[in-house]
Amino acid sequence: MRRLALPGLVLAAALVSACERVDYIELKPTDVVFKQPNNQVWMEAACMARNGVRAVKARVGWSVADPAIAEVNEKGLLKPKASGDTEVIAKYGDVEARAAVHVIFVERIEVEPKALSVKEGGDAVNFKVRAFGKDGREITDRSPSFEVKEKNIARAVSGGILPLDVGTTAVDVQVDGVHASVTLTVEKDPALDKKK
């Protein structure tokens, strides 16, 4: 009886093995774009047989083609490291799948003018801020933020920088963690004295 059971066990093992056959891997997402250093994406990999059945017990190994640009842990958590293009790779045995990874960090910003003089009590003013990537191309889908050092002189508002009182202050301009400093001078408006 035992001799007859052995082929049955081998057959059962073969059936289980056949059920877990992996012919290809489906990756989600297939294209990843990172814009800020604190971004992260969970990658999903489904190991599939040719007949469309998923191998539920199969676990892929994760890697990144260029580890200087991005990193991935053993569970598929993908994080950016530096500007550039690479691929995240899911591998099971000899079967692998790749997804494109694009890291588009702001590398530098330009602010114009570098110094600005306005009258006290005037309307909010703004600086022209341009952001650039590693390749030198302008990045147009990011918004700058402003912080005024001397808040009694001016204040950052939704419309730009609002002059409050006479004096000179630095304004910190920031886009995705890249900073530049400009100078704002609020001058006395003689017309205001006449109104008083």
Backbone bond lengths (Angstrom), bond angles and torsions (degrees), N, CA, C in turn:
res aa  C-N    CA-C-N  psi(-1)  N-CA   C-N-CA  omega(-1)  CA-C   N-CA-C  phi
1 M - - - 1.449 - - 1.530 110.83 -
2 R 1.329 114.98 -38.57 1.472 117.80 -179.04 1.522 111.57 -66.28
3 R 1.349 115.59 -37.56 1.469 118.98 179.74 1.524 111.24 -64.55
4 L 1.319 116.50 -34.36 1.460 120.25 178.93 1.542 111.37 -72.93
5 A 1.337 116.53 -30.28 1.463 120.54 -178.15 1.527 111.99 -71.35
6 L 1.333 116.22 -30.19 1.469 120.19 -175.90 1.526 112.71 -59.76
7 P 1.333 119.06 -49.88 1.471 118.22 177.40 1.525 112.03 -59.72
8 G 1.336 116.94 -33.89 1.459 120.37 177.64 1.514 111.48 -62.51
9 L 1.340 116.55 -41.31 1.464 121.52 177.83 1.527 110.86 -65.11
10 V 1.303 115.82 -42.48 1.467 120.82 178.78 1.524 109.35 -62.07
11 L 1.349 116.07 -42.04 1.462 120.71 179.50 1.528 110.89 -64.15
12 A 1.342 116.24 -41.94 1.464 120.57 179.29 1.521 110.92 -63.23
13 A 1.343 115.30 -42.69 1.466 120.30 178.62 1.520 110.58 -63.18
14 A 1.333 115.12 -39.04 1.471 119.19 179.28 1.520 111.14 -66.06
15 L 1.354 115.78 -38.13 1.464 119.08 178.17 1.517 111.86 -65.12
16 V 1.344 116.75 -41.70 1.473 121.00 177.78 1.517 109.77 -62.58
17 S 1.355 114.88 -43.81 1.457 119.77 179.96 1.529 110.72 -61.73
18 A 1.355 115.04 -40.14 1.462 119.11 -179.68 1.524 110.64 -66.50
19 C 1.341 115.64 -36.61 1.466 119.60 179.50 1.533 111.25 -64.81
20 E 1.330 116.75 -30.60 1.464 121.68 -177.85 1.531 112.25 -95.56
21 R 1.301 116.66 16.39 1.463 120.20 179.12 1.539 109.73 -62.68
22 V 1.329 116.44 137.42 1.468 121.72 179.99 1.528 108.52 -120.06
23 D 1.324 114.94 115.01 1.468 120.48 178.56 1.525 112.34 -104.00
24 Y 1.335 115.56 -27.36 1.472 119.11 178.36 1.522 108.84 -157.05
25 I 1.317 114.89 165.80 1.466 121.41 -178.88 1.525 108.31 -123.29
26 E 1.325 115.76 130.31 1.459 120.75 174.92 1.531 108.72 -97.35
27 L 1.329 115.81 125.52 1.471 120.83 -179.56 1.525 110.72 -108.43
28 K 1.318 115.15 141.38 1.468 122.27 172.03 1.520 108.24 -137.55
29 P 1.335 118.01 133.86 1.469 126.63 -11.23 1.525 110.88 -72.36
30 T 1.314 116.28 164.99 1.470 120.54 -179.52 1.524 112.32 -91.76
31 D 1.331 116.39 -13.74 1.465 121.36 -179.91 1.530 107.74 -144.74
32 V 1.331 116.36 123.09 1.465 120.89 -175.63 1.522 109.48 -118.75
33 V 1.329 116.34 132.40 1.463 121.76 176.15 1.526 108.77 -122.05
34 F 1.327 116.41 122.88 1.462 122.35 175.66 1.527 109.12 -106.76
35 K 1.348 115.91 134.32 1.460 119.62 179.80 1.526 112.94 -115.78
36 Q 1.317 117.59 -22.69 1.466 121.63 179.32 1.525 109.97 -128.03
37 P 1.340 116.63 150.73 1.469 120.31 -178.27 1.527 114.11 -60.89
38 N 1.328 117.89 -26.30 1.466 119.65 -177.66 1.528 113.14 -89.96
39 N 1.338 117.86 7.78 1.467 121.14 176.94 1.526 111.12 -71.57
40 Q 1.324 116.30 154.33 1.452 121.27 172.17 1.523 109.28 -156.57
41 V 1.326 116.13 154.17 1.463 122.03 -178.74 1.531 108.75 -138.51
42 W 1.322 116.00 134.86 1.465 120.48 172.06 1.516 108.57 -85.87
43 M 1.332 116.92 119.04 1.458 121.79 176.31 1.526 109.07 -84.79
44 E 1.325 115.71 144.92 1.464 121.59 176.98 1.518 108.48 -120.08
45 A 1.338 116.37 132.54 1.461 121.57 179.03 1.526 109.14 -126.74
46 A 1.317 116.67 123.77 1.463 122.06 176.73 1.521 108.32 -110.83
47 C 1.327 116.04 117.80 1.463 121.14 177.57 1.527 107.95 -82.57
48 M 1.316 116.73 122.26 1.459 121.65 -171.14 1.525 112.21 -122.43
49 A 1.334 114.84 144.78 1.463 121.04 171.63 1.524 108.38 -87.77
50 R 1.313 115.52 163.74 1.467 120.77 -177.79 1.536 112.27 -58.63
51 N 1.333 116.22 -30.49 1.468 120.30 -178.69 1.526 113.11 -82.22
52 G 1.358 117.00 5.14 1.454 121.10 177.07 1.509 114.89 89.33
53 V 1.339 117.46 4.14 1.455 121.41 178.78 1.528 109.21 -86.51
54 R 1.328 116.24 134.20 1.461 120.44 -179.38 1.528 111.02 -83.11
55 A 1.306 116.39 135.68 1.472 122.13 174.64 1.525 107.26 -85.32
56 V 1.319 115.85 95.08 1.464 120.19 -170.53 1.526 113.45 -69.02
57 K 1.323 117.15 -25.33 1.471 119.96 -178.20 1.527 112.85 -89.23
58 A 1.315 116.49 -12.34 1.466 120.33 -177.81 1.531 110.25 -73.11
59 R 1.308 116.90 133.16 1.460 123.02 178.68 1.521 109.47 -121.59
60 V 1.329 115.53 128.90 1.465 119.62 -178.31 1.523 110.65 -85.38
61 G 1.317 114.79 159.23 1.457 121.95 168.96 1.517 107.50 -99.57
62 W 1.336 116.10 141.51 1.467 120.45 -176.91 1.521 111.27 -108.68
63 S 1.328 116.45 145.97 1.466 121.73 173.43 1.527 108.55 -156.70
64 V 1.324 115.45 170.77 1.465 121.72 177.07 1.521 107.84 -125.72
65 A 1.330 116.38 135.51 1.472 120.67 -177.90 1.520 111.76 -58.50
66 D 1.337 117.15 -42.72 1.468 121.24 177.83 1.528 108.58 -123.76
67 P 1.359 117.25 96.26 1.457 120.63 -176.91 1.519 114.77 -66.34
68 A 1.329 117.93 -7.94 1.463 120.32 176.16 1.532 110.70 -77.38
69 I 1.331 117.26 -20.51 1.466 121.67 -176.97 1.526 112.19 -97.04
70 A 1.330 117.02 -37.05 1.467 120.25 -179.65 1.520 109.56 -151.66
71 E 1.330 115.73 164.77 1.466 121.11 177.61 1.521 109.31 -137.23
72 V 1.330 115.75 150.93 1.458 121.20 179.37 1.526 108.23 -137.38
73 N 1.344 116.43 139.36 1.464 118.36 178.54 1.527 110.46 -92.73
74 E 1.336 116.45 -178.52 1.465 120.74 -174.24 1.528 112.69 -68.44
75 K 1.330 117.29 -14.81 1.463 120.61 179.76 1.530 112.75 -98.10
76 G 1.338 116.78 -2.95 1.457 120.11 177.46 1.510 115.48 96.56
77 L 1.347 117.48 15.53 1.469 120.22 176.72 1.524 108.56 -82.69
78 L 1.323 115.26 115.65 1.466 122.41 -174.57 1.521 110.15 -103.50
79 K 1.357 115.91 131.50 1.466 121.04 -179.69 1.526 109.56 -133.29
80 P 1.338 117.24 146.58 1.462 120.72 177.82 1.526 111.53 -81.84
81 K 1.341 115.65 155.33 1.466 120.47 176.90 1.520 112.31 -126.66
82 A 1.333 117.18 -39.87 1.467 120.73 -177.89 1.523 109.11 -155.14
83 S 1.320 116.07 159.41 1.468 121.21 179.70 1.521 111.39 -60.20
84 G 1.321 115.31 141.06 1.463 120.11 177.31 1.516 111.77 147.14
85 D 1.326 115.93 -176.99 1.465 122.87 179.59 1.522 109.83 -120.43
86 T 1.320 116.37 138.65 1.458 121.34 177.33 1.516 108.62 -154.07
87 E 1.327 116.97 -166.85 1.463 122.24 177.37 1.519 109.70 -135.28
88 V 1.327 116.48 144.86 1.456 121.41 169.94 1.533 106.35 -98.33
89 I 1.328 115.77 137.38 1.465 121.03 -171.63 1.521 110.15 -120.43
90 A 1.332 115.78 130.03 1.467 122.35 172.21 1.523 106.92 -110.60
91 K 1.350 116.51 128.93 1.459 119.42 -175.47 1.522 110.89 -133.50
92 Y 1.333 115.80 136.57 1.462 122.61 174.40 1.518 106.60 -135.38
93 G 1.328 116.66 109.46 1.465 120.07 -174.44 1.512 110.39 61.37
94 D 1.335 115.72 -123.99 1.470 120.24 178.75 1.524 112.20 -93.99
95 V 1.327 117.02 0.33 1.468 121.03 -176.97 1.532 109.08 -97.49
96 E 1.319 116.31 132.28 1.458 119.51 177.99 1.529 111.08 -141.57
97 A 1.320 113.81 158.16 1.467 120.94 175.26 1.519 107.29 -137.63
98 R 1.329 115.78 151.11 1.467 121.08 -177.30 1.529 110.48 -130.38
99 A 1.323 114.45 144.14 1.467 121.11 174.64 1.527 108.08 -124.25
100 A 1.316 115.56 139.56 1.469 120.56 -179.66 1.528 110.21 -71.84
101 V 1.328 115.61 140.18 1.469 122.41 177.94 1.524 108.15 -126.69
102 H 1.333 115.78 123.92 1.458 121.29 179.07 1.527 108.77 -120.09
103 V 1.312 116.13 121.97 1.473 120.96 178.05 1.523 107.42 -109.83
104 I 1.330 115.70 114.55 1.471 121.11 -176.15 1.519 108.65 -119.94
105 F 1.323 115.68 80.90 1.462 120.85 178.70 1.521 110.29 -86.85
106 V 1.330 115.52 150.57 1.461 120.58 169.09 1.524 107.21 -74.24
107 E 1.323 116.72 123.95 1.471 121.09 -177.78 1.529 112.06 -100.91
108 R 1.336 116.10 -30.69 1.468 119.29 177.73 1.525 108.88 -155.44
109 I 1.329 114.34 157.97 1.465 119.39 176.26 1.523 109.41 -130.51
110 E 1.323 114.69 153.39 1.461 121.82 175.08 1.523 107.92 -122.01
111 V 1.320 116.59 134.14 1.459 121.50 -179.85 1.518 109.03 -123.23
112 E 1.306 116.08 130.79 1.470 122.57 177.67 1.525 109.36 -128.62
113 P 1.311 119.40 138.69 1.472 125.32 -10.44 1.528 110.89 -76.25
114 K 1.331 115.43 165.73 1.461 120.52 178.65 1.528 110.95 -74.04
115 A 1.330 115.53 -25.44 1.467 121.08 177.54 1.522 107.87 -141.90
116 L 1.329 115.90 143.07 1.454 120.85 -176.22 1.520 109.74 -140.71
117 S 1.328 115.53 134.74 1.467 120.99 176.31 1.520 109.54 -112.62
118 V 1.328 116.14 133.43 1.464 121.78 -179.99 1.521 109.22 -136.03
119 K 1.307 115.55 165.68 1.465 120.72 178.71 1.525 109.65 -91.24
120 E 1.321 115.52 145.29 1.467 119.94 177.01 1.533 109.90 -62.15
121 G 1.314 115.48 144.13 1.454 119.90 179.21 1.511 114.28 76.75
122 G 1.342 116.98 5.06 1.468 120.25 -179.44 1.525 112.73 -81.19
123 D 1.328 114.34 -179.16 1.462 120.47 178.97 1.529 110.58 -73.36
124 A 1.315 115.30 162.37 1.464 120.49 176.60 1.527 110.17 -61.52
125 V 1.325 115.85 140.33 1.463 121.42 179.46 1.527 108.59 -116.92
126 N 1.308 115.11 162.28 1.464 118.49 -178.30 1.517 110.96 -134.49
127 F 1.318 114.54 157.99 1.449 122.24 174.48 1.524 108.32 -106.65
128 K 1.316 116.79 147.67 1.460 120.79 175.32 1.528 107.91 -85.83
129 V 1.317 115.89 120.07 1.465 120.90 -176.94 1.520 109.29 -117.12
130 R 1.330 115.87 127.82 1.466 121.69 177.14 1.525 108.70 -121.52
131 A 1.333 115.44 134.25 1.462 121.07 179.76 1.528 109.35 -110.53
132 F 1.347 115.83 145.71 1.463 120.79 -177.24 1.530 110.55 -132.38
133 G 1.330 114.91 145.86 1.453 121.55 177.42 1.515 111.48 -89.84
134 K 1.340 115.29 -175.01 1.459 122.04 -178.33 1.532 112.13 -61.59
135 D 1.338 115.74 -34.86 1.465 120.43 -177.98 1.524 113.15 -81.83
136 G 1.337 116.83 2.33 1.457 120.87 179.20 1.516 114.52 86.93
137 R 1.328 116.95 -4.60 1.460 120.15 179.36 1.525 110.42 -78.01
138 E 1.332 114.78 146.80 1.461 119.27 179.17 1.524 110.18 -73.92
139 I 1.329 115.58 136.76 1.460 122.40 176.64 1.520 106.91 -102.19
140 T 1.321 116.45 119.33 1.466 119.80 -172.12 1.527 113.90 -106.22
141 D 1.334 118.00 0.27 1.470 119.15 -176.53 1.530 113.21 -103.32
142 R 1.334 117.49 21.84 1.463 121.06 178.28 1.528 109.73 -117.89
143 S 1.319 115.88 151.12 1.468 120.98 -179.66 1.524 110.40 -114.36
144 P 1.345 116.94 136.43 1.470 119.45 178.71 1.524 111.36 -80.48
145 S 1.323 114.94 157.95 1.466 120.31 170.52 1.526 107.50 -124.65
146 F 1.342 116.00 154.56 1.460 121.32 -175.53 1.531 109.58 -126.32
147 E 1.315 114.84 142.71 1.463 119.88 173.64 1.527 108.72 -135.76
148 V 1.314 116.18 123.27 1.467 121.92 -179.17 1.523 108.65 -91.31
149 K 1.333 115.65 130.22 1.468 119.43 -177.58 1.531 111.54 -69.19
150 E 1.325 116.51 -48.49 1.479 121.02 -179.92 1.529 108.36 -100.35
151 K 1.313 115.34 95.18 1.468 119.64 -173.16 1.531 114.00 -72.23
152 N 1.321 117.97 -11.83 1.466 119.79 174.38 1.526 111.44 -79.47
153 I 1.346 116.70 -18.30 1.465 121.47 -179.84 1.538 111.25 -89.50
154 A 1.316 116.09 -41.14 1.470 120.31 -179.46 1.526 108.97 -155.03
155 R 1.323 114.83 165.06 1.459 119.69 -178.70 1.521 109.35 -139.22
156 A 1.325 116.26 141.10 1.466 120.62 175.45 1.522 108.74 -79.65
157 V 1.322 116.59 124.11 1.464 122.61 178.55 1.531 107.97 -127.84
158 S 1.326 116.08 175.13 1.470 119.54 -176.94 1.526 112.46 -61.02
159 G 1.330 117.21 -28.95 1.462 120.27 -179.36 1.517 114.32 -88.09
160 G 1.326 118.50 0.02 1.465 122.32 -179.48 1.514 110.81 132.41
161 I 1.341 116.14 -133.53 1.464 121.71 -179.46 1.530 108.70 -112.33
162 L 1.314 115.43 121.90 1.465 120.79 -177.74 1.527 110.15 -97.41
163 P 1.361 118.01 117.45 1.466 120.50 179.13 1.530 110.50 -72.15
164 L 1.347 115.86 134.91 1.469 120.44 -177.80 1.519 112.77 -114.22
165 D 1.358 116.01 -50.44 1.463 119.72 -173.76 1.517 109.71 -143.83
166 V 1.296 116.04 161.13 1.468 122.18 -177.67 1.525 110.39 -63.52
167 G 1.332 116.01 136.41 1.457 121.20 177.57 1.515 110.84 151.40
168 T 1.341 115.33 -179.86 1.466 121.68 178.82 1.522 108.90 -124.80
169 T 1.321 115.54 136.35 1.466 120.36 -179.56 1.520 110.67 -142.42
170 A 1.303 114.73 158.41 1.466 120.69 174.10 1.528 108.67 -90.23
171 V 1.320 115.44 143.60 1.462 121.45 175.41 1.526 107.49 -118.33
172 D 1.332 115.31 121.28 1.468 120.45 178.02 1.525 108.39 -87.87
173 V 1.331 115.35 122.25 1.461 121.63 178.64 1.523 107.31 -106.82
174 Q 1.344 115.89 132.14 1.455 118.96 -175.45 1.517 110.91 -136.87
175 V 1.334 115.19 134.96 1.467 121.34 172.69 1.519 107.28 -131.89
176 D 1.320 116.41 113.49 1.470 122.38 178.70 1.532 112.79 50.31
177 G 1.319 116.14 41.78 1.463 120.15 175.84 1.514 115.13 87.62
178 V 1.324 118.18 -3.78 1.466 121.79 176.38 1.527 107.60 -97.39
179 H 1.330 116.08 126.47 1.469 121.47 -171.57 1.528 112.79 -111.39
180 A 1.322 114.61 153.74 1.461 123.25 169.32 1.519 106.59 -146.94
181 S 1.319 115.97 150.36 1.462 120.30 -179.20 1.525 109.92 -117.13
182 V 1.331 115.61 134.78 1.460 121.14 176.23 1.522 108.24 -127.65
183 T 1.320 115.17 165.13 1.466 120.40 -176.72 1.524 110.58 -111.67
184 L 1.325 114.79 132.40 1.458 120.57 176.79 1.523 108.73 -118.85
185 T 1.330 115.81 125.68 1.467 121.50 176.86 1.520 108.99 -113.10
186 V 1.317 115.14 125.47 1.462 120.29 176.69 1.528 107.17 -103.38
187 E 1.312 115.07 116.88 1.465 120.62 -176.75 1.527 111.06 -97.98
188 K 1.302 114.74 155.95 1.459 121.17 177.53 1.523 109.85 -66.62
189 D 1.312 116.77 137.03 1.457 121.52 178.23 1.543 107.51 -105.12
190 P 1.352 117.81 107.65 1.465 120.81 -179.22 1.524 113.12 -56.18
191 A 1.315 117.02 -29.00 1.473 120.81 -178.83 1.529 110.97 -63.65
192 L 1.341 115.60 -31.66 1.476 119.33 179.28 1.532 110.66 -68.12
193 D 1.338 116.35 -36.81 1.476 120.83 178.54 1.532 111.06 -64.11
194 K 1.346 114.96 -38.83 1.472 118.93 -179.33 1.528 111.31 -65.94
195 K 1.388 115.29 -34.40 1.457 119.86 179.48 1.530 110.85 -67.49
196 K 1.348 115.54 -32.91 1.454 119.64 179.76 1.529 109.74 -69.38
